């Protein structure tokens, strides 16, 4: 299953770690998700969605966040589970107070 959605992207994590001699990559973006009002929730929280590759994040990491983005998402399956993966991100506009890009140190 593949879908395109517009969501507020709050940030990302694009890191490579070495654990027990094995390279592990973390490639996720964080988006807004509405809380279920029927279950006593109000407002939003963030959740992470994995990206298919680090290049997906590198294409937008220079932008100030949060951003309203068009996300191309695909559901991929393994033997035991299915997961959503972001295939591409297209920034549409900045929303809310700007945070400096990841490359800018304060």
C-alpha positions in Angstrom: 0.0 0.0 0.0 1.3 3.5 -0.9 -0.2 6.8 0.1 0.6 10.5 0.0 -0.3 12.7 3.0 0.4 16.2 4.2 1.7 16.3 7.8 3.7 18.6 10.1 7.2 17.3 10.4 8.7 18.5 13.8 12.2 17.1 13.3 14.3 14.1 12.4 17.0 11.8 13.6 19.6 10.6 11.1 22.4 8.9 13.0 24.7 5.9 12.6 25.9 4.0 15.7 28.3 1.1 16.2 27.0 -1.5 18.6 29.0 -4.6 19.3 30.9 -3.9 16.0 27.8 -3.7 14.0 26.7 -0.5 12.3 23.1 0.6 13.1 21.3 3.4 11.4 18.5 5.5 12.8 16.5 7.2 10.1 13.2 8.6 11.4 11.1 11.7 11.1 8.7 13.0 13.8 5.2 14.0 12.8 2.2 15.4 14.6 -0.6 12.9 15.5 -4.0 14.0 16.9 -4.9 12.5 20.3 -8.2 10.6 20.4 -10.8 12.9 22.0 -13.2 9.9 22.6 -10.5 8.4 24.9 -10.0 11.6 26.9 -7.2 13.1 24.7 -6.9 16.6 23.5 -4.3 18.2 21.2 -1.5 16.4 19.4 1.7 14.5 20.2 4.6 13.4 18.0 5.3 9.9 16.6 8.2 8.6 14.7 8.0 7.1 11.2 11.0 5.3 9.6 12.5 6.5 6.4 13.6 4.1 3.7 17.0 5.7 3.4 19.2 8.5 4.9 18.9 10.4 1.6 15.2 11.0 2.3 16.2 13.1 5.4 19.2 14.7 3.8 16.9 16.2 1.2 15.2 18.4 3.8 17.6 18.6 6.8 18.8 22.1 5.8 15.3 23.6 6.3 14.1 25.2 9.6 11.5 23.0 11.4 8.6 22.5 11.9 7.5 22.1 8.3 4.3 21.2 6.6 5.4 18.5 4.2 4.0 16.1 1.6 5.1 12.6 2.5 5.1 9.6 0.2 4.6 6.7 2.5 4.6 3.0 1.7 3.6 0.1 3.9 6.1 -2.8 3.7 5.8 -6.2 5.1 8.1 -8.9 6.6 7.1 -12.3 7.6 5.7 -11.2 11.0 4.8 -7.5 10.7 4.1 -4.5 8.5 5.6 -1.0 8.9 5.2 2.4 7.4 8.3 3.9 5.6 8.7 7.4 4.2 9.9 7.1 0.6 10.2 10.9 0.0 9.5 14.2 1.7 8.5 17.4 -0.1 8.6 20.6 2.1 5.5 22.8 1.5 5.8 25.6 4.1 7.2 26.4 7.5 4.7 26.3 10.3 5.0 27.5 13.9 8.1 29.1 15.4 11.2 28.3 13.5 13.9 26.1 14.9 17.4 26.5 13.4 18.5 23.9 10.8 20.5 21.0 12.1 23.6 22.3 10.5 23.5 25.6 12.5 25.1 25.4 15.9 24.0 27.8 18.7 
